[in-house]
Amino acid sequence: MRLIEKYIFTYALAILLSGLLLIGIGVQQIEIYYAVYLIKFLVATELIASFRKSLERNLRPLILVFLAGFLYTVIERIIQILT
């Protein structure tokens, strides 16, 4: 199995297990799921990027999209708290 295939398989397994764990403990806020998945993605990318720098360059646009989504949820939460 190639490195990218191992990365995708491991990431998918981690997402599945963390999703089941969050469901098991009763988390209902979508922001929590998004933050957990984002952290998992960034950690997995950092771990794999140490082996292949080209992979990090290829995933950089996706990272920026995920971070923009996270920024949106943070701003949304702040507005909700202030109103």
C-alpha positions as CSV (number, residue, x, y, z in Angstrom):
1,M,0.0,0.0,0.0
2,R,1.3,3.5,-0.9
3,L,1.8,6.2,1.7
4,I,-1.2,8.2,0.5
5,E,-3.4,5.2,0.7
6,K,-2.3,4.5,4.3
7,Y,-2.9,8.1,5.1
8,I,-6.4,8.1,3.8
9,F,-7.3,4.7,5.5
10,T,-5.9,5.8,8.8
11,Y,-7.6,9.2,8.7
12,A,-10.9,7.6,7.8
13,L,-10.6,5.1,10.6
14,A,-9.7,7.9,13.1
15,I,-12.8,10.0,11.9
16,L,-15.1,7.0,12.3
17,L,-13.8,6.1,15.8
18,S,-13.9,9.7,17.0
19,G,-17.4,10.2,15.6
20,L,-18.6,7.1,17.4
21,L,-17.0,8.3,20.6
22,L,-18.6,11.7,20.4
23,I,-22.0,10.1,19.7
24,G,-21.4,7.8,22.6
25,I,-20.8,10.6,25.1
26,G,-23.8,12.5,23.8
27,V,-22.2,15.5,21.9
28,Q,-24.8,17.2,19.8
29,Q,-23.1,20.5,18.7
30,I,-21.8,20.3,15.1
31,E,-19.0,22.8,16.0
32,I,-17.5,20.2,18.3
33,Y,-17.4,17.5,15.6
34,Y,-15.9,20.0,13.1
35,A,-13.2,21.1,15.6
36,V,-12.3,17.5,16.4
37,Y,-12.2,16.5,12.8
38,L,-10.1,19.5,11.9
39,I,-7.6,18.8,14.6
40,K,-7.3,15.2,13.5
41,F,-6.8,16.3,9.9
42,L,-4.0,18.8,10.9
43,V,-2.3,16.3,13.1
44,A,-2.4,13.5,10.4
45,T,-1.2,16.0,7.8
46,E,1.8,17.0,10.0
47,L,2.7,13.4,10.7
48,I,2.6,12.4,7.0
49,A,4.2,15.7,5.8
50,S,7.4,14.7,7.5
51,F,7.8,11.9,5.0
52,R,6.5,13.7,1.9
53,K,6.7,17.5,1.5
54,S,4.8,17.4,-1.8
55,L,1.8,16.0,0.0
56,E,1.8,19.0,2.4
57,R,1.9,21.4,-0.6
58,N,-0.9,19.6,-2.3
59,L,-3.1,19.7,0.8
60,R,-2.4,23.3,1.7
61,P,-5.5,24.7,-0.1
62,L,-7.7,22.1,1.7
63,I,-6.2,23.1,5.0
64,L,-7.0,26.8,4.3
65,V,-10.6,25.9,3.4
66,F,-11.0,23.9,6.7
67,L,-9.4,26.8,8.7
68,A,-11.8,29.3,7.1
69,G,-14.7,27.0,8.1
70,F,-13.3,26.9,11.6
71,L,-13.0,30.7,11.7
72,Y,-16.6,31.0,10.5
73,T,-17.8,28.8,13.4
74,V,-15.8,30.8,15.9
75,I,-17.2,34.1,14.7
76,E,-20.7,32.7,14.6
77,R,-20.3,31.5,18.2
78,I,-18.9,34.9,19.3
79,I,-21.9,36.7,17.7
80,Q,-24.3,34.3,19.3
81,I,-22.7,35.0,22.8
82,L,-22.7,38.8,22.3
83,T,-26.4,38.9,21.2
